[in-house]
Amino acid sequence: MGYRNRSPLRMLAPLALVVFGFLFLVVLFDSSAEDDEGSSGASADQQLEEDGGGSADSQPSTKKRYRVESGDTLQSVADKTGVDVAEIERLNPDVDPQALAAGQKIKLRE
């Protein structure tokens, strides 16, 4: 008797959870595919500003500033620019290495 009064909406919560899980996985795998392709929307030439001479491929970079992109760490900036992490930290004492923000500019040279 009690079964007859149950609402079919009681299945909505588990169904919503399954749909959410599926969509979460789709977004997760889609974003990791973009990272693997390196399609962050900006080339290395765009990342290194025209404050100095040379190309973005030259090691070490002669650019004076670097514009941080999403996901960058001090180590990744050092790898891209050829400037040691210790030098970047010395030139940017006010920059928190744990809180780099996309679009933030950091010094590479004096």
N, C-alpha and C positions, 0 to 999 in steps of 0.2 A: 504494500500500500504506500509506504513512504517513498518508494522509487518513482512513483507516478508524478509526484509534486516537485521533483528535482528539475532544476533549470538546465537547459542545454548550454547556458553560458558558463557553467562550471568547467567546461573544457577549454574555455577561452584563454585562461592564464597559462596552462601548459603549452598550448599552441603558440601563444605570443612569445613564450620563452624559446621555443624551437626556432621560430622565425627570427628572433633577435640574434640567436646564436649563429644562424646561417648568414645573416647579413653582416655580423661582426667578422666572421671568417672571410667573407668576400672582400670587405674593406681592408682587412689585415693583409691578405695576399696581394691585393691590388697595389697597396702602398709599398710593399716589399719589392714588387716587380719594378716599380718606378725607381726605387733606390738602386736595384741591380743594374738598370739601364743607364743610370746616371743622368736621368732627365729631370734635373732640378729646375729647369727653365732658364738657367743662365750659364754661359760658357765661362771658362777660366779667364778669358780676356775681359769679360764683363765684371768678374769678381775682383780682379786686380785693377785698381783705379789708375788713371793716367797721371799719377804724380811723379813718376820716374820714367826712365827709358827702358828699352828691352821688351821682350815678348813674355807672355805668360808661361811659355815653355822653358825659358832659360832658368838655370839653377845656379846660384840662388837668385831670387827675384830682386830686381832693382826698384820695385814699386815701394812707395813710402807708406801706403795704407792698404788695408784689406777690408772688404765689406763682408761681414759674416753672413753665411747662408744657413738655412734651417738644418740642424743636425751637426753643425760644425763643432769641433772641440779644438782646444789649443794645439793638440797633436796633429789633427787633420789640417789645420791652418799651416803648421810648421811643415808638414809633408808637402802641401801644395805650393808653398812659397819658398822653401829652402832656408827659412830662418828658424834657428833653434827655439824651442819652447822657452828656455831660460831667458833668451834675448827678448822674446815677445812679452814675457812677464815683467822684465826689467823696464821695458819701454811703456808698459801699460799697467802701472801699479794700482790704478783705480778699477781695473777690470776684474770681475770675479770669474775665474775660469769655469766655475760650475754653473754660471748663469749667463752664458753668451746668448745674445738675442739676434735673430735674423735682422739684417740691415745695419747692425752696429758696426762702426768702423774702428779698427784697431791699428796702431802704429806698427810698422815693420822696420822702419829706418828712422834715424833722427834727422 
